[in-house]
Amino acid sequence: MEKLALKAAILIISDTAFQDPSTDKSAQILTDAFSKEGGDQWSISDRTIVPDDVIAVQREICRLSDGDDAVNLLITTGGTGFAVKDNTPEAVHPLLHRHAPGLVHGMLAASLEVTSFAMMSRPVAGVRNKTLIVTLPGSPKGAKENLLAILKLLPHACQQAAGGDSRALHAGGIRKLERDAGVTNKQPSQHAHHHHQHDHVHSHGGHVIPKAHTRPEDRPVSNDPQAGPSNRHRKSPYPIHSVNSALNLIYKNTPPPEASVVAVNTDLVGHTLAEDVTAGEAVPAFRASIVDGYAVIVSADAPSTPGVFSVASVSHAAAGEIPELQRGEVARITTGAPLPPGANAVIMVEDTLVKSTTADGKDETMVEILTGAVKPNENLREVGSDVNKGDVVLRRGEEITSVGGELGLLASVGVSRVSAYRKPIVGVLSTGDEIVSHDREEPLRLGEVRDSNRLTLMAAVRGWGYTAVDLGIAKDRSGSLEEHLRSALRSIDVIITSGGVSMGELDLLKPTIERAIGGTIHFGRVAMKPGKPTTFATVAHKPLSGDRNSARDRLIFSLPGNPASALVTANLFVLPTLQKMSGKPAPWGLPRMKVVLREDVRCDKDRAEYHRVGLKAGDDGRVWASTTGGQRSSKVSSLKGAQGLLCLPAKDGMIARGETIDALLMGSLQGL
């Protein structure tokens, strides 16, 4: 076999080494093994350390195996045992397009020659795109043993994975391949042959190797789109989760909110503050009158004196120079205007009379004060009496609303920029060959369905206060789905799809997410009605700039295609996720309230149900719930007038009219 230059990368997976790289010993040992035993065929192009975190591992795997600069071989070390944080197999397995169980068997066989504890390792090997990926133990000794067991065969595997001509590579037969690779043909011993007759064990050097009854490639997590309808799953391979379990998985895998400095204007409405806001100025910034009247000078032991006084000046709310007031003078003043220098009280206009005016009669020149009871500081607002400079006026986690006056408060205290959390951008995609645009003028052909989901979901997202981007309709072809999803991943934080998540041969979203774009599906079924096939996935996003520090995982919610299912699951799962990403404090999601049933409602014995209802506040102070009718998930009319979702438990039987039950509020109440 011709010796070619092959690029290899080493990925160290360890919390300890991530915190202190000097503690890692495996990387150098593996590099030396490539150099001494690799026959001058390898160059180590990348050595990276990541923590024991599934998403962090997957992000690096995608970086190293996707694109034109992908490496030929990616070796990982660490995280293959049974410890709680050993998640490397779980991170790698979903990203593989093809599995390589032979390499796994070879590594285990070599390790078992040394110690029976090799059975405690869980290696994975396979190909992603054109990159061969092999996971090794975290122990430097074990990692080297495993690598040396397969190293001489890896160039051939990498050439094939890269698209080499198999006919040319295999010319001369297996003996020539063995000679080129520098390996010897291992003839089975009589002892080994004897044990090979048994179904469950093989013997190597006196150690027993467990033999699984299924192969890794026979345990897929999603349908293979290339396998055809006869080979698709007859039962979903995804475990079913409760609603609470699904929400916990979503929260665990939702990226933390991102803060940025933004201008104080109407675009700030709907954002949540990332930091406390302090007043830049006092309010009021000057001593101001709270009434229309006359500014005067009084003392504590000498309240205002009734009598006739000269009007020395006028103080309006408009800015300007105001002369200092002298004893025996008064100054006309309007509400909110600053007190003239020297004045310390205001007499209401109702407690005065005009005694003389200017020639044109427009302004008074002399006024009579009728009361002697006005004391110092009466009818005044002191500097900072509303807000002192430096006071905290809004707290981290508070939302800027359109009705709460937060914008006015910020403006009044001289704050022009604040730190606020960015609101995620949401893309909405419909899927299916049968789906056509809702506004297409041509009549429907047999089997076609107008797209109501995209319109409904985008309206819901915008009603929640987020930007919704129309991603169009993707056909039931993996290439079309992959193209739409990859395009959206460049700029969209959260992708909502509807359709394509059930068990049919054309339900391709799960395999496209897992196999084509390297996503991780965290759940694929939920024990709820409607919405059982609801799917949640994350995709490790590698920005075009190559800056790994700015990478931010993308979220995909694949909702069922039936209209009621799509809207219900969007409210239950997507809304709280957007709120969490926006920095809003928990609890997230629709507000929960107690309602009284107007009619009997039957429960489902196996699944919790979210029953669409209209809500109306009664004269008795209680909120009454009325069903919107048949609750079939495909029944669009059940959404009309639905302001809430009854939270029906999974049980056999009815909940009777007049009973009180929890409901989630989707809209405004009637009767208020």
N, C-alpha and C positions, 0 to 999 in steps of 0.2 A: 504494500500500500504506500503510495507517495506521501511523503511527510509534508504536511502543510502547517502554516502558522495558525494556531488556534487561540482565540481569546478566552480566558477564564476569569471569573470573578469569585471572590470569597465573601460571604455574608455571615458575619458573626452575630448571633442572636443571644443576647445576655443583658439583663438589667445591670449586673455588676460591672461588666466591661463597658457598657454604655456610660455609666457614671465615671468609671476610671479605666480608660483604655489600656493602661499599663498592666492591668490584671489579666488581659487576654494572652494566652500562650498558643492557642490553636492556629491562628492565622499564619504566624511565621513557620510553624511546623509544617502546615499544609503547603505553604509557598516553597519551602525547601524540598518537600516530596515531589512537587511538580518539577522542580529544577533538576533534582538528582535522578528521578525515576521516570520522568516524562519524555525522555528521548528528544529533547530540544524542540518539542512541538508546541509548547505552551508559553504564553505570555500572560502574566497576571495583570489585568487592566484595571481592576477595582477591588479594594478591600474596605468594606463598610461595616460599622457596628450599629445595631439597632436594639431597642429594648424588647423584652418578651411581650410583644403586643401584636395581635393578628393584623391590624390595619397597617401598622408600621412595617411589618414584614412584607405584606402584600404590596405596599407602595414601592418598596425597593425592588421586589421581584418584577413588577411591571416596568420600572425604570430600566432595569438591566436586560429585560427580555423583549420589550416592545420597541419598535422603531428600527431604522436603518442601522443604528450603531449598537444593536443588541450583541451580547457576548455569545460565544458558542457553548460555553459551559458555565453554569452557576452552581457553586458548591455552598451549602449552608452548614453551619456547625452550631449545635445547641438547640435545646427545646424539644428533643425527640423522646424524652422519657415519660414517666407517669406523674411527675409533680404537677401541682395545680397550675403553675405558670408555663408548663411545657405545651405550647400551642403551635409549634412549627408545622406538624402534619396537617392540622386544621387550617392553617394559613395557606399552605402550599397546594393541598389537594384540589380545592375548587378552581385553581388557576391553571391546572394542567389540561392540555388538550388531548394528550395521549399518555398512557401510563407505561412504566417500564418495570414490571414486577421481577424480571430476570435479574436486573441490577440489585434490587432489594434482596433477592434470595442469595445472590453471590456475596453481598456484604455480610448478611447474617451468618451464612455458612462459614466465612472466614473468621468472624468474631467468635462463633461457637467453638471453633478449634482452640480458642484461648480461654474462654470462660462461659459457663452456662448463663451468666447474667446478661449475655448478649440478647437473651429473650426479652429483656426488659426495655429494649429499644424499639421505637416505632418509625423506622425510616420510610421515606417516600421518594420515588424517582419517576421522572417522566419528561415530556416535551411540552413546552409552551412556545407557540410560533415556531421558530427555528433554534430555540435554546434548550439544551438538555439541562435539567435541574435535578440535583441529587442532594438529599439531606443527610448529614453526618451527625454523630453524637457530639456533645459539648466537651467531653473529655479529650484532651490533646492526643493521648495514646489511642483511644478508641477511634477518634476521627482519622488518624493516620492509618490505622489498620484497615478501616473500611475503605478509605481512598485507594490504598495500595492494592486492595483486593480486586478493584475494577479499573484502575488507572490505565492499564495497557489496552483495554478494550474501548475506552472512551473516545479516542480519535475517530475510530470507525463509526461509532454511534453518532458523533457530532457531525461527521461528513454526511451521513444519511439524513440526519435531522435538518441539515442546511440545504437539502435538496440535491445531493450528489446522485449520480447515475448508479442505481443499485446494480444493474447488470455489469457495469464496468468494475464497480467496487468488489463484486463477488467473483470476477473472472479468476479461474484457477482453483476454485473450490475452497472448502473449509480449511484444508491443511495449509494452503497458501496464506489464508487470512491469519491462521495461528502463527505461522512463521513470521509474517510481517509484523504482527503485534508482539512477538516475542513471548508467546505463551505456549505451554505444553498441553498436549491432549491428555486429559485425566481419564484413564480407564477405571471403571468401577471395580473395586475389590470384591472378592467373593463374599466377604462379610457384608459389604454394602449392598451387593446384589441380593443377598438373602433378605435383608430388611426391606428392600424395595418392593418385595412381594406383598407387604402389608399395606393397608389402605391409609393409615393415619400417621406413620412416622417414617423419616429417613434417618440414616445414621452417618455421621461424619466424625471420625476420630473418637468414637465411643460416646458422642453426645447426641441426644435425641432432639430433632428439630420438629416442632409442631407444623402440621400441614393444614392450612385453612381449606375449608370445603368450597369456598368461592374465591374468585380472583378479584383484585382491585378494580379491573376494568368492567367487571360484572356488577359493581356496586355504585352505579352513577347516582348523582343527586338530582339530575334532571334528564329529560328525554334528549337523546341525540337526534338533532334535526335531520341528519343524514341517514338515520337507521330505517326510516320508513314507518308507516302506521302499524305494521304487524309487530314491530319490535318496541313500541312505546310501552310505558308503564301501564299496567291495568289498575294499579292502586298508587296513590301519591306516595313518593318516598319521604316526604317531609312530615315530621312530627306535628301534631296539632297542638296549638297553644291556646291558653285562655286569653281573653282580652287584656287582663292585667299583665300577664306574662309577655304578651306581644308589646304592650306599651313600655314595659321595663326594658325590653331588648332595644326598642327604638331610642329611648332616652339614653341608654348606655352607649349607643353607637352614633348619637347625634353630635356633630362638632360643636365645640363651645362657641358662644356668641363672639363676634368680632367688633371691637370698638374703633371708632374714628372720630375726628373732630369735624363737626358740621356747623354750618351757619344757622343762626336763629332766624327762621322765616317760616312761612306756611308749609314748606316741604318737610319740616321737622315733625309735623303732626303724625302720630302713630308710632313714633320711635320711643325707645326706652333709654333712659339716661344710664350711662356707664359709670359716672362719677357724681358725687355730690356737687351742687352748684352753689357758690357763695355770691352774695351781692357785691357788685363792683362799686356801687354808690349807695348812699343812704336815701331812704324815701320817707318823708320828703327831704330834699337836699337843703332846704331852707325853712325858716319859721314861716308858716303859711296860715292865712285866715280860713276858717271853716264856714264863714257867713259873709253875706254882703253887709257892709256897714262902714264904720270909721275906726281907723287905728288911733289909739290914744296912748298917753303915758300916765300910768297910775303906779302907786306904791302900796306896799302891804298894809301900811298904817293909814293910807289915805286913798280909799277907793275913788272911782271916777266922781267928779264933781259936776252936778247939774249946772247948766249955764250955756251961754252962747260962745262958740269958738270959731276961729278962722280956719277955713279949709286950705291947708298949705300945699297939698299935692294930691295926685291920684295914683293908686297902685293897681294896675291891671294884672291879670294872669300872664299876659305877654311879657317876654323878657325885656329888661331895660334898666337904666340907671334910676334910682329913687333917692331923692335928697333926704338927709337926716331930719327926723322930726324933732321939733323943739317943744319945751313945755308951753302949754297954752295953745298949742296947735293940734289939729286933727288932720288925718289924711283919708280921703275916700279910698275904699279898698273893696275888691271883688273876691268872691269865693275862690280859694286856691292861690291867690296872689301873695307874693312875699311881703312880710311886714317891713315897713320903712325902718332904717336904722334908728334906734332909740325908742321905738314903740314897743309896748309889752302887753297890749290887750286890744280887743276889738269890741266895739259897741255895735249891736245889731241895728240895721237901718230902721227897724220897727221902733226902736227906743230914741229916735231923733226926729226933729222937725227942721225943714229948710227955712231959714230966716231971710236970706238974700241970695240973689243970683247974679250972673254976668249979664251984660247988656242984652245979649241975644236970648237969655233965659234958659240956655242949655245946661249950664253948670252952676252949682251952688257956690257961694263965696263964704257964707256964714251959716252954721247949723246950731241948733239948740239940742243939747243932751238932756234927756228927760229923767235919767236914772242916776242914782249915786251908788248902785250896788255892784258895778263891774269891778272885779278884782284882777290882779296881775295874772297873766297867762290864760285869761278867759277867752274862749272862742278861737283858740290857736291850736295848730298842730306843730309840735316841736320837731326839730331835725332828728330823723331816724325813728320817729314815733311809730311808723308802720314797719320799716325794715332798717336795721343798722348796717352800715358798710361792714362786710365780712360775715354777716349772718348766713347760715345755710338756708336757702330758700326752697330748694328742691333736692330730694334724696336720690341716691343711686337706686335704680329699679322702678322709679316712678315713670309713668307714661305721659307723653305730651299729647293731650287730647284736643279736639276741636271745640269742646264745650266747657272745659275745666278752667280756663283762664291761665294755663301755664305759660303760654306764649306771651301774654300781656305782662305777667309777673317778670319773666326774663327780660323783656324789653324795658320795663320800668326801673330795673336795678342796674342797667348798663351792661348786661351780658349779651355779647354779640355772637359768641361761639361756645359750643358745649361738646363734651364727649358723650356720644350716643352709640348704641349698638346698631349695626347695619341690619336692615331687614332682608331676609333671603329672597332671591328671585326664583319664581316658580314657573316651570314649563309644563304644559298640558298636552299630552299626545294620545290620540285615539289609534287603535289598531284593529285590523281586520279587513279581508278582501270584500266583505259584504257592506262595509261602512262607506257611505257617501255623504258629501257635505249637506248640511241641513237646508241650505238655500239653493241647491241645484234645481233648476227649473224643470228639467225633464222628469217625467213620472218614474216611479220606482219600477225596476225590473224584478222578476221573481227572485227572492232571496235577499234583495238589498234592504238596508236599514239606514234611515237618516241619522246622522250623528248628533245626538242630543247630549251625550256625556261631556264632550269637550266644551260646549257652550255653558252647560250647567256648572261644571267644575271651575271654569275660568271665572264665572260670575261669583261663585262662592269664595274663591281665592281673593278676588278684588274686594268683595264685601268684607272679608276679614282684615283688609288694609294692606295687602301685599301686591306686588307687581306680578301679573300673570302673562306669560308669553305663549302664544299659539304655536305649537310644534307641528300642527297638521295631522295627517292620517298616514300611518305606516301600514303597508300591506303585510299579509301573512307569509312573509319570506324573511329568513334570517338576515339576508343581506340588507333588506330594506329597514328592518328593525335596528340592525347594528349601525347603519348609516345615520338614521335619525338620532339614536342615542349618543353616538360619538360626537355628532355635531352639537347636541344640546349640552354635553358634559363640558364643553369649552367655556360656557358662560352661565349655565344654569346651576343653581345650588340644589334645588329639589325638583325632581322630575316626577310627574304624576302620569301614569298610563292607565288606560282602561281597556279591558279585554285581553285575551291571550294568556290567561293564567290558570286555566282549568286543565283537563286531562286529554283534550283532543289532539289529533295529529298536527293541527295548525296552531296550537297554543305554544308559541315559541319564545315568549318573553323570558321565562326562567332560564332555558338553555342559552339564550342569547346573552343574558346578563352574566351567567357563569362562564360559559365557554368562549364567547367572542370578545367581551370587554373586560373580563377578569374581575367581575364583581363578586361580592360575598352575599349570599342570601341568608339572612338571619332568621327569617321564618317564612314559610310558604303556605301555611294554613292556620286559620283561627276558628276556634269553637264558638261561632256566632252566627246569627241569622238576622239579616242577610249578610253575605260577605265572607263566606268560608274560605275561598281561594286567595284572599288578600295576601300579598307578598311584600316584604320589605327587604331592601338590599342596599349595600353601600359599595361605592367604587372609589378606589384610591386614585385621586386625581393628580396627574403630573403636569404642572403648568408648562406652557410653551417656552417660558424663559429658562427652564431647567433649574430654577431656584427651589430646592427641596423644602426650604424653610417656609415657603409660601403655599405649599401644597395644602389643599383642603378637601376632605372627602366629600363626594357628592352622594346624595340620597335618592333612592328610587322607590316610589310607592307604586306597585303594580296592582291596581284595583280591578275587581270583576267588571265584566262588560255590561251586566244588567244595570239599568239606570238607578234603581233604588239602592242596590248594593254599592254602586260607585259613590253616590252622595253620602250615604250613611257612613261608609268606611273613611271617606275624606274627612268628615266631621270628627270621627272618633280617633283617627290616627294622624292625619296630615296637619290639622289645625294645631293640636298641642305641640307637634314638632316645630312648626313655624314659630310658635310663641316662645318655645325654649331657645331656638336659634336666635331670636330677636332680643334675648336678654330679659324677657318678662319673668317676674318671679312666679314660682309655683303657688297654687296648683294651676296646671295648664289644661286647656280644653274647654268644652262647653260648660256653662254654669249649670249646676245640679240643683234641683228644687223638688219639693213634695207636691204631688198632684192627686186629685181625686178622680176615679174612673166614673164615666157616665154610663158605661155598659160593661158587661162581662167580657174578659179577654182571655183567650186560651194561650197557654204556654207551650213551648216545645220541650219535650222531656230530655233531649240530648244537648241542646245548645241555648245559650243566652240569646235573647231576641231584643232587637231595637225596633220597636213598633212605632210607625209614624202616626202622630196625633196632632190635632188642633188644640190650642190651649186658650182658655178664657177665664178671666178673673170674675168670680161671682160676687153677688152682694153680701154673701156671708164671709167674705175675706179669704175664701179658699180659691185655689186655682183648679179648674175642672178640665179634664182631658177627654177628647172625643176622637175615636179612631177615624183615620182617613179612608177606611174601607179595606178591601182585600190587600194583603201585604206581600203578595208574590213579588219576588225581586225584580222581575221584568216589567212590573206594572207601573208605568210612568205616572198614571193618575194618582197613585198613592202619595206622590210628592206634593201634589197641589194642596195648599193650605196647611202643610205640615210645619208646625212651629216648634215641635219638640219630638224627642224620641223616648218612649217608655222603656225603662230598663227592666225587662222581664227576665226573671231567673230561669235557669234550666230546671224544669220540674214537670211532672205529669199532672195535668189538671188545669183549673181556671183560677183567675183572680176576679173576684166578684165586683159588680157595680157598687160604688160607694166606698170601696177600699182605697187606702192611701198608698202610693207607690212613688219611687224615684223616677224623675224624668230629666232629660238634658234639654236645655232651652236653646233652640236654633234661631228663633226670631223673636219679635216683640209679641207681648200678650195682647189679646183682644180684651175689650171692656175696661181699659184703663184710660 
